[in-house]
Amino acid sequence: MEIRYKDKKIRDICENEKKAIKRYNKIIAEKLIFSIEFLKNSNSLKDVADYRNFRFHELKYGRKG
């Protein structure tokens, strides 16, 4: 899956673990890098939605889109 970033600074943080650790802490940086790699390796949004750790669920009531 292709990921587009708003600007170069955000891309650098999301793709470079050292910069992510410097900006955030090690735990958050590791989770960020894992999530970005997971998105890159997914074939479709269905793969992402089916991954239980992201805890996606169907919207209810007035939030249905």
Jmol script that loads the backbone (N, CA, C; Angstrom):
load data "model"
ATOM      1  N   MET A   1       0.843  -1.155   0.000  1.00  0.00           N
ATOM      2  CA  MET A   1       0.000   0.000   0.000  1.00  0.00           C
ATOM      3  C   MET A   1       0.899   1.233   0.000  1.00  0.00           C
ATOM      4  N   GLU A   2       0.511   2.214  -0.747  1.00  0.00           N
ATOM      5  CA  GLU A   2       1.277   3.454  -0.829  1.00  0.00           C
ATOM      6  C   GLU A   2       0.836   4.401   0.286  1.00  0.00           C
ATOM      7  N   ILE A   3       1.798   5.023   0.936  1.00  0.00           N
ATOM      8  CA  ILE A   3       1.504   5.990   1.993  1.00  0.00           C
ATOM      9  C   ILE A   3       2.028   7.343   1.549  1.00  0.00           C
ATOM     10  N   ARG A   4       1.174   8.356   1.619  1.00  0.00           N
ATOM     11  CA  ARG A   4       1.573   9.725   1.286  1.00  0.00           C
ATOM     12  C   ARG A   4       1.591  10.549   2.565  1.00  0.00           C
ATOM     13  N   TYR A   5       2.597  11.386   2.689  1.00  0.00           N
ATOM     14  CA  TYR A   5       2.756  12.216   3.873  1.00  0.00           C
ATOM     15  C   TYR A   5       2.509  13.680   3.520  1.00  0.00           C
ATOM     16  N   LYS A   6       2.085  14.445   4.525  1.00  0.00           N
ATOM     17  CA  LYS A   6       1.787  15.860   4.317  1.00  0.00           C
ATOM     18  C   LYS A   6       3.055  16.638   3.968  1.00  0.00           C
ATOM     19  N   ASP A   7       4.145  16.315   4.630  1.00  0.00           N
ATOM     20  CA  ASP A   7       5.411  16.992   4.343  1.00  0.00           C
ATOM     21  C   ASP A   7       6.595  16.076   4.665  1.00  0.00           C
ATOM     22  N   LYS A   8       7.783  16.549   4.314  1.00  0.00           N
ATOM     23  CA  LYS A   8       9.000  15.747   4.468  1.00  0.00           C
ATOM     24  C   LYS A   8       9.309  15.456   5.941  1.00  0.00           C
ATOM     25  N   LYS A   9       9.024  16.397   6.823  1.00  0.00           N
ATOM     26  CA  LYS A   9       9.315  16.222   8.249  1.00  0.00           C
ATOM     27  C   LYS A   9       8.540  15.032   8.824  1.00  0.00           C
ATOM     28  N   ILE A  10       7.266  14.938   8.484  1.00  0.00           N
ATOM     29  CA  ILE A  10       6.438  13.825   8.966  1.00  0.00           C
ATOM     30  C   ILE A  10       6.926  12.509   8.372  1.00  0.00           C
ATOM     31  N   ARG A  11       7.262  12.522   7.084  1.00  0.00           N
ATOM     32  CA  ARG A  11       7.771  11.303   6.439  1.00  0.00           C
ATOM     33  C   ARG A  11       9.053  10.825   7.114  1.00  0.00           C
ATOM     34  N   ASP A  12       9.961  11.753   7.407  1.00  0.00           N
ATOM     35  CA  ASP A  12      11.223  11.384   8.056  1.00  0.00           C
ATOM     36  C   ASP A  12      10.989  10.751   9.423  1.00  0.00           C
ATOM     37  N   ILE A  13      10.064  11.310  10.196  1.00  0.00           N
ATOM     38  CA  ILE A  13       9.768  10.757  11.521  1.00  0.00           C
ATOM     39  C   ILE A  13       9.157   9.365  11.401  1.00  0.00           C
ATOM     40  N   CYS A  14       8.261   9.186  10.430  1.00  0.00           N
ATOM     41  CA  CYS A  14       7.566   7.903  10.278  1.00  0.00           C
ATOM     42  C   CYS A  14       8.440   6.807   9.679  1.00  0.00           C
ATOM     43  N   GLU A  15       9.462   7.175   8.939  1.00  0.00           N
ATOM     44  CA  GLU A  15      10.282   6.174   8.261  1.00  0.00           C
ATOM     45  C   GLU A  15      11.667   5.986   8.874  1.00  0.00           C
ATOM     46  N   ASN A  16      12.066   6.863   9.776  1.00  0.00           N
ATOM     47  CA  ASN A  16      13.388   6.783  10.378  1.00  0.00           C
ATOM     48  C   ASN A  16      13.237   6.587  11.885  1.00  0.00           C
ATOM     49  N   GLU A  17      13.620   5.421  12.359  1.00  0.00           N
ATOM     50  CA  GLU A  17      13.410   5.084  13.770  1.00  0.00           C
ATOM     51  C   GLU A  17      14.174   6.016  14.709  1.00  0.00           C
ATOM     52  N   LYS A  18      15.401   6.394  14.347  1.00  0.00           N
ATOM     53  CA  LYS A  18      16.178   7.294  15.204  1.00  0.00           C
ATOM     54  C   LYS A  18      15.483   8.646  15.362  1.00  0.00           C
ATOM     55  N   LYS A  19      14.945   9.173  14.274  1.00  0.00           N
ATOM     56  CA  LYS A  19      14.245  10.458  14.343  1.00  0.00           C
ATOM     57  C   LYS A  19      12.943  10.327  15.129  1.00  0.00           C
ATOM     58  N   ALA A  20      12.285   9.190  14.999  1.00  0.00           N
ATOM     59  CA  ALA A  20      11.040   8.963  15.741  1.00  0.00           C
ATOM     60  C   ALA A  20      11.322   8.870  17.239  1.00  0.00           C
ATOM     61  N   ILE A  21      12.398   8.194  17.617  1.00  0.00           N
ATOM     62  CA  ILE A  21      12.764   8.086  19.034  1.00  0.00           C
ATOM     63  C   ILE A  21      13.139   9.454  19.592  1.00  0.00           C
ATOM     64  N   LYS A  22      13.850  10.240  18.795  1.00  0.00           N
ATOM     65  CA  LYS A  22      14.237  11.578  19.239  1.00  0.00           C
ATOM     66  C   LYS A  22      13.007  12.459  19.450  1.00  0.00           C
ATOM     67  N   ARG A  23      12.039  12.337  18.555  1.00  0.00           N
ATOM     68  CA  ARG A  23      10.826  13.161  18.636  1.00  0.00           C
ATOM     69  C   ARG A  23       9.879  12.671  19.739  1.00  0.00           C
ATOM     70  N   TYR A  24       9.726  11.368  19.851  1.00  0.00           N
ATOM     71  CA  TYR A  24       8.846  10.756  20.848  1.00  0.00           C
ATOM     72  C   TYR A  24       9.726   9.923  21.774  1.00  0.00           C
ATOM     73  N   ASN A  25       9.204   8.925  22.409  1.00  0.00           N
ATOM     74  CA  ASN A  25      10.066   8.022  23.182  1.00  0.00           C
ATOM     75  C   ASN A  25      10.183   6.693  22.439  1.00  0.00           C
ATOM     76  N   LYS A  26      10.993   5.786  22.967  1.00  0.00           N
ATOM     77  CA  LYS A  26      11.290   4.533  22.266  1.00  0.00           C
ATOM     78  C   LYS A  26      10.044   3.673  22.051  1.00  0.00           C
ATOM     79  N   ILE A  27       9.184   3.569  23.058  1.00  0.00           N
ATOM     80  CA  ILE A  27       7.989   2.721  22.948  1.00  0.00           C
ATOM     81  C   ILE A  27       7.050   3.239  21.860  1.00  0.00           C
ATOM     82  N   ILE A  28       6.788   4.531  21.868  1.00  0.00           N
ATOM     83  CA  ILE A  28       5.897   5.117  20.860  1.00  0.00           C
ATOM     84  C   ILE A  28       6.522   5.008  19.473  1.00  0.00           C
ATOM     85  N   ALA A  29       7.825   5.247  19.375  1.00  0.00           N
ATOM     86  CA  ALA A  29       8.508   5.160  18.083  1.00  0.00           C
ATOM     87  C   ALA A  29       8.423   3.746  17.507  1.00  0.00           C
ATOM     88  N   GLU A  30       8.598   2.738  18.347  1.00  0.00           N
ATOM     89  CA  GLU A  30       8.505   1.353  17.873  1.00  0.00           C
ATOM     90  C   GLU A  30       7.101   1.035  17.375  1.00  0.00           C
ATOM     91  N   LYS A  31       6.085   1.493  18.092  1.00  0.00           N
ATOM     92  CA  LYS A  31       4.703   1.271  17.663  1.00  0.00           C
ATOM     93  C   LYS A  31       4.408   2.005  16.359  1.00  0.00           C
ATOM     94  N   LEU A  32       4.929   3.215  16.227  1.00  0.00           N
ATOM     95  CA  LEU A  32       4.738   3.992  15.000  1.00  0.00           C
ATOM     96  C   LEU A  32       5.366   3.286  13.806  1.00  0.00           C
ATOM     97  N   ILE A  33       6.611   2.866  13.948  1.00  0.00           N
ATOM     98  CA  ILE A  33       7.316   2.177  12.862  1.00  0.00           C
ATOM     99  C   ILE A  33       6.604   0.872  12.507  1.00  0.00           C
ATOM    100  N   PHE A  34       6.156   0.110  13.510  1.00  0.00           N
ATOM    101  CA  PHE A  34       5.417  -1.126  13.255  1.00  0.00           C
ATOM    102  C   PHE A  34       4.151  -0.839  12.456  1.00  0.00           C
ATOM    103  N   SER A  35       3.405   0.182  12.865  1.00  0.00           N
ATOM    104  CA  SER A  35       2.144   0.511  12.191  1.00  0.00           C
ATOM    105  C   SER A  35       2.378   0.934  10.747  1.00  0.00           C
ATOM    106  N   ILE A  36       3.394   1.746  10.511  1.00  0.00           N
ATOM    107  CA  ILE A  36       3.708   2.195   9.148  1.00  0.00           C
ATOM    108  C   ILE A  36       4.118   1.004   8.286  1.00  0.00           C
ATOM    109  N   GLU A  37       4.964   0.131   8.804  1.00  0.00           N
ATOM    110  CA  GLU A  37       5.382  -1.054   8.048  1.00  0.00           C
ATOM    111  C   GLU A  37       4.198  -1.976   7.773  1.00  0.00           C
ATOM    112  N   PHE A  38       3.316  -2.117   8.748  1.00  0.00           N
ATOM    113  CA  PHE A  38       2.121  -2.934   8.552  1.00  0.00           C
ATOM    114  C   PHE A  38       1.269  -2.365   7.420  1.00  0.00           C
ATOM    115  N   LEU A  39       1.070  -1.054   7.413  1.00  0.00           N
ATOM    116  CA  LEU A  39       0.284  -0.418   6.350  1.00  0.00           C
ATOM    117  C   LEU A  39       0.950  -0.594   4.990  1.00  0.00           C
ATOM    118  N   LYS A  40       2.264  -0.431   4.929  1.00  0.00           N
ATOM    119  CA  LYS A  40       2.988  -0.590   3.662  1.00  0.00           C
ATOM    120  C   LYS A  40       2.852  -2.008   3.115  1.00  0.00           C
ATOM    121  N   ASN A  41       2.847  -2.996   3.996  1.00  0.00           N
ATOM    122  CA  ASN A  41       2.790  -4.394   3.572  1.00  0.00           C
ATOM    123  C   ASN A  41       1.376  -4.911   3.338  1.00  0.00           C
ATOM    124  N   SER A  42       0.376  -4.117   3.655  1.00  0.00           N
ATOM    125  CA  SER A  42      -1.016  -4.528   3.445  1.00  0.00           C
ATOM    126  C   SER A  42      -1.391  -4.373   1.982  1.00  0.00           C
ATOM    127  N   ASN A  43      -2.201  -5.299   1.501  1.00  0.00           N
ATOM    128  CA  ASN A  43      -2.660  -5.228   0.119  1.00  0.00           C
ATOM    129  C   ASN A  43      -3.863  -4.314  -0.038  1.00  0.00           C
ATOM    130  N   SER A  44      -4.676  -4.209   1.001  1.00  0.00           N
ATOM    131  CA  SER A  44      -5.887  -3.387   0.923  1.00  0.00           C
ATOM    132  C   SER A  44      -6.273  -2.902   2.317  1.00  0.00           C
ATOM    133  N   LEU A  45      -7.225  -1.995   2.371  1.00  0.00           N
ATOM    134  CA  LEU A  45      -7.712  -1.511   3.658  1.00  0.00           C
ATOM    135  C   LEU A  45      -8.454  -2.604   4.417  1.00  0.00           C
ATOM    136  N   LYS A  46      -8.969  -3.589   3.699  1.00  0.00           N
ATOM    137  CA  LYS A  46      -9.637  -4.714   4.360  1.00  0.00           C
ATOM    138  C   LYS A  46      -8.644  -5.475   5.235  1.00  0.00           C
ATOM    139  N   ASP A  47      -7.416  -5.651   4.754  1.00  0.00           N
ATOM    140  CA  ASP A  47      -6.380  -6.305   5.563  1.00  0.00           C
ATOM    141  C   ASP A  47      -6.148  -5.541   6.863  1.00  0.00           C
ATOM    142  N   VAL A  48      -6.137  -4.232   6.772  1.00  0.00           N
ATOM    143  CA  VAL A  48      -5.920  -3.393   7.951  1.00  0.00           C
ATOM    144  C   VAL A  48      -7.112  -3.499   8.897  1.00  0.00           C
ATOM    145  N   ALA A  49      -8.315  -3.413   8.360  1.00  0.00           N
ATOM    146  CA  ALA A  49      -9.523  -3.473   9.184  1.00  0.00           C
ATOM    147  C   ALA A  49      -9.674  -4.831   9.870  1.00  0.00           C
ATOM    148  N   ASP A  50      -9.198  -5.890   9.240  1.00  0.00           N
ATOM    149  CA  ASP A  50      -9.312  -7.234   9.817  1.00  0.00           C
ATOM    150  C   ASP A  50      -8.285  -7.508  10.916  1.00  0.00           C
ATOM    151  N   TYR A  51      -7.277  -6.663  11.040  1.00  0.00           N
ATOM    152  CA  TYR A  51      -6.241  -6.851  12.055  1.00  0.00           C
ATOM    153  C   TYR A  51      -6.795  -6.428  13.417  1.00  0.00           C
ATOM    154  N   ARG A  52      -6.929  -7.369  14.325  1.00  0.00           N
ATOM    155  CA  ARG A  52      -7.621  -7.143  15.602  1.00  0.00           C
ATOM    156  C   ARG A  52      -6.964  -6.101  16.498  1.00  0.00           C
ATOM    157  N   ASN A  53      -5.652  -5.971  16.452  1.00  0.00           N
ATOM    158  CA  ASN A  53      -4.974  -5.042  17.358  1.00  0.00           C
ATOM    159  C   ASN A  53      -5.333  -3.581  17.110  1.00  0.00           C
ATOM    160  N   PHE A  54      -5.830  -3.260  15.917  1.00  0.00           N
ATOM    161  CA  PHE A  54      -6.231  -1.881  15.639  1.00  0.00           C
ATOM    162  C   PHE A  54      -7.635  -1.585  16.160  1.00  0.00           C
ATOM    163  N   ARG A  55      -8.379  -2.625  16.526  1.00  0.00           N
ATOM    164  CA  ARG A  55      -9.693  -2.506  17.163  1.00  0.00           C
ATOM    165  C   ARG A  55     -10.704  -1.686  16.358  1.00  0.00           C
ATOM    166  N   PHE A  56     -10.761  -1.919  15.059  1.00  0.00           N
ATOM    167  CA  PHE A  56     -11.792  -1.277  14.245  1.00  0.00           C
ATOM    168  C   PHE A  56     -13.133  -1.925  14.529  1.00  0.00           C
ATOM    169  N   HIS A  57     -14.189  -1.145  14.454  1.00  0.00           N
ATOM    170  CA  HIS A  57     -15.535  -1.666  14.644  1.00  0.00           C
ATOM    171  C   HIS A  57     -16.513  -0.844  13.808  1.00  0.00           C
ATOM    172  N   GLU A  58     -17.659  -1.418  13.582  1.00  0.00           N
ATOM    173  CA  GLU A  58     -18.678  -0.749  12.787  1.00  0.00           C
ATOM    174  C   GLU A  58     -19.252   0.428  13.582  1.00  0.00           C
ATOM    175  N   LEU A  59     -19.439   1.555  12.897  1.00  0.00           N
ATOM    176  CA  LEU A  59     -20.018   2.724  13.559  1.00  0.00           C
ATOM    177  C   LEU A  59     -21.505   2.518  13.775  1.00  0.00           C
ATOM    178  N   LYS A  60     -22.029   3.085  14.857  1.00  0.00           N
ATOM    179  CA  LYS A  60     -23.436   2.911  15.205  1.00  0.00           C
ATOM    180  C   LYS A  60     -24.139   4.257  15.305  1.00  0.00           C
ATOM    181  N   TYR A  61     -25.447   4.190  15.271  1.00  0.00           N
ATOM    182  CA  TYR A  61     -26.333   5.333  15.487  1.00  0.00           C
ATOM    183  C   TYR A  61     -26.066   6.449  14.471  1.00  0.00           C
ATOM    184  N   GLY A  62     -25.889   7.673  14.926  1.00  0.00           N
ATOM    185  CA  GLY A  62     -25.728   8.810  14.031  1.00  0.00           C
ATOM    186  C   GLY A  62     -24.349   8.929  13.417  1.00  0.00           C
ATOM    187  N   ARG A  63     -23.474   8.000  13.708  1.00  0.00           N
ATOM    188  CA  ARG A  63     -22.104   8.058  13.191  1.00  0.00           C
ATOM    189  C   ARG A  63     -21.885   7.199  11.960  1.00  0.00           C
ATOM    190  N   LYS A  64     -22.929   6.497  11.521  1.00  0.00           N
ATOM    191  CA  LYS A  64     -22.785   5.670  10.322  1.00  0.00           C
ATOM    192  C   LYS A  64     -22.481   6.575   9.141  1.00  0.00           C
ATOM    193  N   GLY A  65     -21.564   6.124   8.281  1.00  0.00           N
ATOM    194  CA  GLY A  65     -21.159   6.970   7.164  1.00  0.00           C
ATOM    195  C   GLY A  65     -21.429   6.412   5.895  1.00  0.00           C
TER     196      GLY A  65
END
end "model"
wireframe off; spacefill off
backbone 0.3
color backbone group
